[in-house]
Amino acid sequence: MHNPYASPASQLAPAGGYGAPTAEPYRSGEHAEVSAASVELLRQTKPWVTFLSVMGFIGSGLMLLGGLFMMVAGAFVPKTGPTPFSPVLLGLFYLPMAFLYIYPSLKLWGFSSAIGRLLTQHTAANLEAALEQQKSFWKFVGILTIVLMTLYALLIVGIMVVGISAASRMN
């Protein structure tokens, strides 16, 4: 019998209404089905992930070609005037940067491919494969951000030291 004066009960509360809320147990398994809403959201994400992956590959290729061009052209161009960096050194800088872009592009491509598999088979294994690729991408981006922030901080400190050193020599 329903008591209209009883306090509202949580949907997650046990049958007696006492104790900590409980949720449905987590069910895992290779053949567990993924909700249609999750699949639809990932379906909408797939074209953008693929686009950014392809752009990353194109950017890596152009950076590689640009670096090689600078190195070859720099070897044949006579050095005129005071330049801080030769084109060969600048080209050498671009080569590792080109390879640095390949890894996140591969992870985005893997994410997109895993989403494609999820669209055909709505299994938890396919969802987990997609999320694993996404996790690896964001982990790489996070580590790269930390490295770049550290390099920027070192560069700022280095510029300040050089500036202070140069100013003290002038006096």
CYANA upper distance limits for C-alpha pairs under 8 A (distance plus 0.5 A):
  9 ALA  CA     13 ALA  CA      7.36
  9 ALA  CA     17 GLY  CA      7.18
 10 SER  CA     17 GLY  CA      8.45
 10 SER  CA     21 PRO  CA      8.09
 12 LEU  CA     21 PRO  CA      5.62
 12 LEU  CA     22 THR  CA      5.78
 12 LEU  CA     23 ALA  CA      6.17
 13 ALA  CA     17 GLY  CA      5.92
 13 ALA  CA     18 TYR  CA      7.42
 13 ALA  CA     19 GLY  CA      7.84
 13 ALA  CA     20 ALA  CA      7.38
 13 ALA  CA     21 PRO  CA      5.00
 13 ALA  CA     22 THR  CA      6.48
 14 PRO  CA     18 TYR  CA      7.02
 14 PRO  CA     19 GLY  CA      7.75
 14 PRO  CA     20 ALA  CA      8.42
 14 PRO  CA     21 PRO  CA      7.15
 14 PRO  CA     22 THR  CA      7.17
 27 ARG  CA     32 ALA  CA      8.17
 28 SER  CA     32 ALA  CA      6.80
 28 SER  CA    124 ALA  CA      8.03
 29 GLY  CA    124 ALA  CA      7.37
 29 GLY  CA    125 ALA  CA      8.03
 30 GLU  CA    123 THR  CA      7.17
 30 GLU  CA    124 ALA  CA      6.29
 30 GLU  CA    125 ALA  CA      5.50
 31 HIS  CA    123 THR  CA      5.79
 31 HIS  CA    124 ALA  CA      6.74
 31 HIS  CA    125 ALA  CA      7.48
 32 ALA  CA    123 THR  CA      6.01
 32 ALA  CA    124 ALA  CA      5.77
 32 ALA  CA    125 ALA  CA      8.40
 33 GLU  CA    122 HIS  CA      6.12
 33 GLU  CA    123 THR  CA      5.28
 33 GLU  CA    124 ALA  CA      6.42
 34 VAL  CA     38 SER  CA      7.32
 34 VAL  CA     39 VAL  CA      7.53
 34 VAL  CA    122 HIS  CA      5.89
 34 VAL  CA    123 THR  CA      6.23
 34 VAL  CA    124 ALA  CA      6.41
 34 VAL  CA    127 LEU  CA      8.08
 35 SER  CA     39 VAL  CA      6.98
 35 SER  CA    122 HIS  CA      8.34
 36 ALA  CA     40 GLU  CA      6.58
 37 ALA  CA     41 LEU  CA      6.71
 38 SER  CA     42 LEU  CA      6.81
 39 VAL  CA     43 ARG  CA      6.52
 39 VAL  CA    118 LEU  CA      7.63
 39 VAL  CA    119 LEU  CA      7.06
 39 VAL  CA    122 HIS  CA      7.80
 40 GLU  CA     44 GLN  CA      6.81
 41 LEU  CA     45 THR  CA      6.88
 42 LEU  CA     46 LYS  CA      6.62
 42 LEU  CA    115 ILE  CA      6.99
 43 ARG  CA     47 PRO  CA      8.29
 43 ARG  CA    115 ILE  CA      7.42
 43 ARG  CA    116 GLY  CA      8.33
 43 ARG  CA    119 LEU  CA      7.53
 44 GLN  CA     48 TRP  CA      8.45
 45 THR  CA     49 VAL  CA      6.79
 46 LYS  CA     50 THR  CA      6.57
 46 LYS  CA    112 SER  CA      5.89
 46 LYS  CA    115 ILE  CA      7.05
 46 LYS  CA    116 GLY  CA      8.16
 47 PRO  CA     51 PHE  CA      6.55
 47 PRO  CA    112 SER  CA      8.31
 48 TRP  CA     52 LEU  CA      6.65
 49 VAL  CA     53 SER  CA      6.59
 49 VAL  CA    108 LEU  CA      6.54
 49 VAL  CA    109 TRP  CA      7.74
 49 VAL  CA    111 PHE  CA      8.02
 49 VAL  CA    112 SER  CA      6.49
 50 THR  CA     54 VAL  CA      6.66
 50 THR  CA    108 LEU  CA      7.43
 50 THR  CA    109 TRP  CA      6.59
 50 THR  CA    112 SER  CA      6.30
 51 PHE  CA     55 MET  CA      6.64
 52 LEU  CA     56 GLY  CA      6.58
 52 LEU  CA    105 SER  CA      8.04
 52 LEU  CA    108 LEU  CA      8.01
 53 SER  CA     57 PHE  CA      6.88
 53 SER  CA    104 PRO  CA      8.32
 53 SER  CA    105 SER  CA      5.10
 53 SER  CA    106 LEU  CA      7.52
 53 SER  CA    108 LEU  CA      5.87
 53 SER  CA    109 TRP  CA      6.08
 54 VAL  CA     58 ILE  CA      6.68
 54 VAL  CA    105 SER  CA      7.72
 54 VAL  CA    109 TRP  CA      8.38
 55 MET  CA     59 GLY  CA      6.44
 56 GLY  CA     60 SER  CA      6.58
 56 GLY  CA    101 TYR  CA      6.82
 56 GLY  CA    102 ILE  CA      7.40
 56 GLY  CA    104 PRO  CA      8.34
 56 GLY  CA    105 SER  CA      5.82
 57 PHE  CA     61 GLY  CA      6.69
 57 PHE  CA    101 TYR  CA      7.91
 57 PHE  CA    102 ILE  CA      6.77
 57 PHE  CA    105 SER  CA      6.71
 58 ILE  CA     62 LEU  CA      6.64
 59 GLY  CA     63 MET  CA      6.47
 59 GLY  CA     98 ALA  CA      8.07
 59 GLY  CA    101 TYR  CA      8.23
 60 SER  CA     64 LEU  CA      6.54
 60 SER  CA     97 MET  CA      8.34
 60 SER  CA     98 ALA  CA      4.97
 60 SER  CA     99 PHE  CA      7.17
 60 SER  CA    101 TYR  CA      6.30
 60 SER  CA    102 ILE  CA      6.87
 61 GLY  CA     65 LEU  CA      6.66
 61 GLY  CA     98 ALA  CA      7.44
 62 LEU  CA     66 GLY  CA      6.43
 63 MET  CA     67 GLY  CA      6.50
 63 MET  CA     94 TYR  CA      6.73
 63 MET  CA     95 LEU  CA      7.62
 63 MET  CA     97 MET  CA      8.03
 63 MET  CA     98 ALA  CA      5.83
 64 LEU  CA     68 LEU  CA      6.69
 64 LEU  CA     94 TYR  CA      7.16
 64 LEU  CA     95 LEU  CA      6.02
 64 LEU  CA     98 ALA  CA      5.90
 64 LEU  CA     99 PHE  CA      8.45
 65 LEU  CA     69 PHE  CA      6.49
 66 GLY  CA     70 MET  CA      6.59
 66 GLY  CA     91 GLY  CA      7.70
 66 GLY  CA     94 TYR  CA      7.98
 67 GLY  CA     71 MET  CA      6.74
 67 GLY  CA     90 LEU  CA      7.77
 67 GLY  CA     91 GLY  CA      4.43
 67 GLY  CA     92 LEU  CA      6.92
 67 GLY  CA     93 PHE  CA      7.94
 67 GLY  CA     94 TYR  CA      5.46
 67 GLY  CA     95 LEU  CA      6.22
 68 LEU  CA     72 VAL  CA      6.69
 68 LEU  CA     91 GLY  CA      6.60
 68 LEU  CA     92 LEU  CA      8.44
 68 LEU  CA     95 LEU  CA      8.08
 69 PHE  CA     73 ALA  CA      6.32
 69 PHE  CA     91 GLY  CA      7.89
 70 MET  CA     74 GLY  CA      6.05
 70 MET  CA     87 PRO  CA      5.93
 70 MET  CA     88 VAL  CA      6.47
 70 MET  CA     90 LEU  CA      7.61
 70 MET  CA     91 GLY  CA      5.47
 71 MET  CA     75 ALA  CA      6.75
 71 MET  CA     87 PRO  CA      6.55
 71 MET  CA     88 VAL  CA      4.58
 71 MET  CA     89 LEU  CA      7.80
 71 MET  CA     90 LEU  CA      8.08
 71 MET  CA     91 GLY  CA      5.48
 71 MET  CA     92 LEU  CA      7.52
 72 VAL  CA     76 PHE  CA      7.33
 72 VAL  CA     88 VAL  CA      7.77
 73 ALA  CA     77 VAL  CA      6.63
 73 ALA  CA     87 PRO  CA      8.03
 73 ALA  CA     88 VAL  CA      8.40
 74 GLY  CA     78 PRO  CA      8.45
 74 GLY  CA     86 SER  CA      7.35
 74 GLY  CA     87 PRO  CA      5.22
 74 GLY  CA     88 VAL  CA      5.65
 75 ALA  CA     87 PRO  CA      8.38
 75 ALA  CA     88 VAL  CA      7.11
 85 PHE  CA     89 LEU  CA      6.94
 85 PHE  CA     90 LEU  CA      7.25
 86 SER  CA     90 LEU  CA      6.95
 87 PRO  CA     91 GLY  CA      6.50
 88 VAL  CA     92 LEU  CA      6.72
 89 LEU  CA     93 PHE  CA      6.84
 90 LEU  CA     94 TYR  CA      7.04
 91 GLY  CA     95 LEU  CA      7.11
 92 LEU  CA     96 PRO  CA      7.95
 93 PHE  CA     97 MET  CA      7.28
 94 TYR  CA     98 ALA  CA      6.62
 95 LEU  CA     99 PHE  CA      7.09
 96 PRO  CA    100 LEU  CA      6.54
 97 MET  CA    101 TYR  CA      7.04
 98 ALA  CA    102 ILE  CA      7.42
 99 PHE  CA    103 TYR  CA      7.93
100 LEU  CA    104 PRO  CA      8.39
101 TYR  CA    105 SER  CA      6.92
102 ILE  CA    106 LEU  CA      6.62
103 TYR  CA    107 LYS  CA      6.83
104 PRO  CA    108 LEU  CA      6.67
104 PRO  CA    137 PHE  CA      6.05
104 PRO  CA    140 PHE  CA      7.62
104 PRO  CA    141 VAL  CA      8.21
105 SER  CA    109 TRP  CA      6.61
106 LEU  CA    110 GLY  CA      6.60
107 LYS  CA    111 PHE  CA      6.62
107 LYS  CA    133 GLN  CA      5.99
107 LYS  CA    134 GLN  CA      7.40
107 LYS  CA    136 SER  CA      7.31
107 LYS  CA    137 PHE  CA      6.01
108 LEU  CA    112 SER  CA      6.66
108 LEU  CA    133 GLN  CA      7.53
108 LEU  CA    134 GLN  CA      7.46
108 LEU  CA    137 PHE  CA      7.29
109 TRP  CA    113 SER  CA      6.64
110 GLY  CA    114 ALA  CA      6.54
110 GLY  CA    130 ALA  CA      7.84
110 GLY  CA    133 GLN  CA      6.51
111 PHE  CA    115 ILE  CA      6.70
111 PHE  CA    129 ALA  CA      8.25
111 PHE  CA    130 ALA  CA      5.39
111 PHE  CA    131 LEU  CA      7.73
111 PHE  CA    132 GLU  CA      8.44
111 PHE  CA    133 GLN  CA      5.56
111 PHE  CA    134 GLN  CA      6.40
112 SER  CA    116 GLY  CA      6.82
112 SER  CA    130 ALA  CA      7.97
113 SER  CA    117 ARG  CA      6.92
113 SER  CA    130 ALA  CA      8.33
114 ALA  CA    118 LEU  CA      6.68
114 ALA  CA    126 ASN  CA      6.72
114 ALA  CA    127 LEU  CA      7.84
114 ALA  CA    129 ALA  CA      6.58
114 ALA  CA    130 ALA  CA      5.23
115 ILE  CA    119 LEU  CA      6.70
115 ILE  CA    126 ASN  CA      7.91
115 ILE  CA    127 LEU  CA      7.77
115 ILE  CA    130 ALA  CA      6.42
116 GLY  CA    120 THR  CA      7.29
117 ARG  CA    121 GLN  CA      6.63
117 ARG  CA    126 ASN  CA      6.87
118 LEU  CA    122 HIS  CA      5.61
118 LEU  CA    123 THR  CA      7.16
118 LEU  CA    126 ASN  CA      5.64
118 LEU  CA    127 LEU  CA      6.69
121 GLN  CA    126 ASN  CA      7.92
122 HIS  CA    126 ASN  CA      7.61
122 HIS  CA    127 LEU  CA      8.22
123 THR  CA    127 LEU  CA      7.05
124 ALA  CA    128 GLU  CA      6.50
125 ALA  CA    129 ALA  CA      6.66
126 ASN  CA    130 ALA  CA      6.80
127 LEU  CA    131 LEU  CA      6.69
128 GLU  CA    132 GLU  CA      6.47
129 ALA  CA    133 GLN  CA      6.97
130 ALA  CA    134 GLN  CA      6.85
131 LEU  CA    135 LYS  CA      6.46
132 GLU  CA    136 SER  CA      6.74
133 GLN  CA    137 PHE  CA      6.77
134 GLN  CA    138 TRP  CA      6.80
135 LYS  CA    139 LYS  CA      6.50
136 SER  CA    140 PHE  CA      6.66
137 PHE  CA    141 VAL  CA      6.78
138 TRP  CA    142 GLY  CA      6.48
139 LYS  CA    143 ILE  CA      6.68
140 PHE  CA    144 LEU  CA      6.52
141 VAL  CA    145 THR  CA      6.55
142 GLY  CA    146 ILE  CA      6.84
143 ILE  CA    147 VAL  CA      6.73
144 LEU  CA    148 LEU  CA      6.59
145 THR  CA    149 MET  CA      6.54
146 ILE  CA    150 THR  CA      6.68
147 VAL  CA    151 LEU  CA      6.71
148 LEU  CA    152 TYR  CA      6.54
149 MET  CA    153 ALA  CA      6.66
150 THR  CA    154 LEU  CA      6.70
151 LEU  CA    155 LEU  CA      6.50
152 TYR  CA    156 ILE  CA      6.62
153 ALA  CA    157 VAL  CA      6.72
154 LEU  CA    158 GLY  CA      6.46
155 LEU  CA    159 ILE  CA      6.58
156 ILE  CA    160 MET  CA      6.70
157 VAL  CA    161 VAL  CA      6.68
158 GLY  CA    162 VAL  CA      6.69
159 ILE  CA    163 GLY  CA      6.51
160 MET  CA    164 ILE  CA      6.55
161 VAL  CA    165 SER  CA      6.46
162 VAL  CA    166 ALA  CA      6.51
163 GLY  CA    167 ALA  CA      6.59
164 ILE  CA    168 SER  CA      6.60
165 SER  CA    169 ARG  CA      6.89
166 ALA  CA    170 MET  CA      7.08
167 ALA  CA    171 ASN  CA      7.49
